[in-house]
Amino acid sequence: MPDTERGAVQSQASEKIRVSLDISPELYSKLQSLARDIHGTKSDVLRKSLALMDVAVQAKKSGKKIGIADRSDQLTTEIIGFEY
């Protein structure tokens, strides 16, 4: 089995890595709430969050801005904090 980070265990049969992490009760509550909101699991929330973070970081590296647009594609909110 290849080396893994501390707290991560790889299962060769399923090609997945189990990760253990410490988070605050407030963050855990938010994770549960988001899972309910998307009708998914906490793992689904983390996977989707990582995908969104990846898109945001790549956009920022390309000199683009990240934001939220309304239904008419008007940018209403710029999201900051993706500096690397």
MODELLER restraints for C-alpha pairs under 7 A, 6 or more apart:
rsr = mdl.restraints
at = mdl.atoms
rsr.add(forms.Gaussian(group=physical.xy_distance, feature=features.Distance(at['CA:7:A'], at['CA:19:A']), mean=5.73, stdev=0.5))
rsr.add(forms.Gaussian(group=physical.xy_distance, feature=features.Distance(at['CA:7:A'], at['CA:20:A']), mean=5.19, stdev=0.5))
rsr.add(forms.Gaussian(group=physical.xy_distance, feature=features.Distance(at['CA:8:A'], at['CA:17:A']), mean=6.25, stdev=0.5))
rsr.add(forms.Gaussian(group=physical.xy_distance, feature=features.Distance(at['CA:8:A'], at['CA:18:A']), mean=5.40, stdev=0.5))
rsr.add(forms.Gaussian(group=physical.xy_distance, feature=features.Distance(at['CA:8:A'], at['CA:19:A']), mean=4.42, stdev=0.5))
rsr.add(forms.Gaussian(group=physical.xy_distance, feature=features.Distance(at['CA:8:A'], at['CA:20:A']), mean=6.41, stdev=0.5))
rsr.add(forms.Gaussian(group=physical.xy_distance, feature=features.Distance(at['CA:9:A'], at['CA:17:A']), mean=5.40, stdev=0.5))
rsr.add(forms.Gaussian(group=physical.xy_distance, feature=features.Distance(at['CA:9:A'], at['CA:18:A']), mean=5.08, stdev=0.5))
rsr.add(forms.Gaussian(group=physical.xy_distance, feature=features.Distance(at['CA:9:A'], at['CA:19:A']), mean=6.61, stdev=0.5))
rsr.add(forms.Gaussian(group=physical.xy_distance, feature=features.Distance(at['CA:10:A'], at['CA:16:A']), mean=6.00, stdev=0.5))
rsr.add(forms.Gaussian(group=physical.xy_distance, feature=features.Distance(at['CA:10:A'], at['CA:17:A']), mean=4.18, stdev=0.5))
rsr.add(forms.Gaussian(group=physical.xy_distance, feature=features.Distance(at['CA:10:A'], at['CA:18:A']), mean=6.23, stdev=0.5))
rsr.add(forms.Gaussian(group=physical.xy_distance, feature=features.Distance(at['CA:11:A'], at['CA:17:A']), mean=6.12, stdev=0.5))
rsr.add(forms.Gaussian(group=physical.xy_distance, feature=features.Distance(at['CA:31:A'], at['CA:42:A']), mean=6.10, stdev=0.5))
rsr.add(forms.Gaussian(group=physical.xy_distance, feature=features.Distance(at['CA:32:A'], at['CA:42:A']), mean=6.29, stdev=0.5))
rsr.add(forms.Gaussian(group=physical.xy_distance, feature=features.Distance(at['CA:34:A'], at['CA:45:A']), mean=6.71, stdev=0.5))
rsr.add(forms.Gaussian(group=physical.xy_distance, feature=features.Distance(at['CA:35:A'], at['CA:41:A']), mean=5.11, stdev=0.5))
rsr.add(forms.Gaussian(group=physical.xy_distance, feature=features.Distance(at['CA:35:A'], at['CA:42:A']), mean=5.32, stdev=0.5))
rsr.add(forms.Gaussian(group=physical.xy_distance, feature=features.Distance(at['CA:35:A'], at['CA:45:A']), mean=5.92, stdev=0.5))
rsr.add(forms.Gaussian(group=physical.xy_distance, feature=features.Distance(at['CA:56:A'], at['CA:66:A']), mean=6.40, stdev=0.5))
rsr.add(forms.Gaussian(group=physical.xy_distance, feature=features.Distance(at['CA:56:A'], at['CA:82:A']), mean=6.85, stdev=0.5))
rsr.add(forms.Gaussian(group=physical.xy_distance, feature=features.Distance(at['CA:57:A'], at['CA:82:A']), mean=5.90, stdev=0.5))
rsr.add(forms.Gaussian(group=physical.xy_distance, feature=features.Distance(at['CA:59:A'], at['CA:65:A']), mean=6.87, stdev=0.5))
rsr.add(forms.Gaussian(group=physical.xy_distance, feature=features.Distance(at['CA:60:A'], at['CA:82:A']), mean=6.89, stdev=0.5))
rsr.add(forms.Gaussian(group=physical.xy_distance, feature=features.Distance(at['CA:66:A'], at['CA:78:A']), mean=5.89, stdev=0.5))
rsr.add(forms.Gaussian(group=physical.xy_distance, feature=features.Distance(at['CA:66:A'], at['CA:79:A']), mean=5.40, stdev=0.5))
rsr.add(forms.Gaussian(group=physical.xy_distance, feature=features.Distance(at['CA:67:A'], at['CA:75:A']), mean=6.52, stdev=0.5))
rsr.add(forms.Gaussian(group=physical.xy_distance, feature=features.Distance(at['CA:67:A'], at['CA:77:A']), mean=5.34, stdev=0.5))
rsr.add(forms.Gaussian(group=physical.xy_distance, feature=features.Distance(at['CA:67:A'], at['CA:78:A']), mean=4.14, stdev=0.5))
rsr.add(forms.Gaussian(group=physical.xy_distance, feature=features.Distance(at['CA:67:A'], at['CA:79:A']), mean=5.07, stdev=0.5))
rsr.add(forms.Gaussian(group=physical.xy_distance, feature=features.Distance(at['CA:68:A'], at['CA:75:A']), mean=5.77, stdev=0.5))
rsr.add(forms.Gaussian(group=physical.xy_distance, feature=features.Distance(at['CA:68:A'], at['CA:76:A']), mean=5.82, stdev=0.5))
rsr.add(forms.Gaussian(group=physical.xy_distance, feature=features.Distance(at['CA:68:A'], at['CA:77:A']), mean=5.11, stdev=0.5))
rsr.add(forms.Gaussian(group=physical.xy_distance, feature=features.Distance(at['CA:68:A'], at['CA:78:A']), mean=6.50, stdev=0.5))
rsr.add(forms.Gaussian(group=physical.xy_distance, feature=features.Distance(at['CA:69:A'], at['CA:75:A']), mean=4.14, stdev=0.5))
rsr.add(forms.Gaussian(group=physical.xy_distance, feature=features.Distance(at['CA:69:A'], at['CA:76:A']), mean=5.34, stdev=0.5))
rsr.add(forms.Gaussian(group=physical.xy_distance, feature=features.Distance(at['CA:70:A'], at['CA:76:A']), mean=6.42, stdev=0.5))
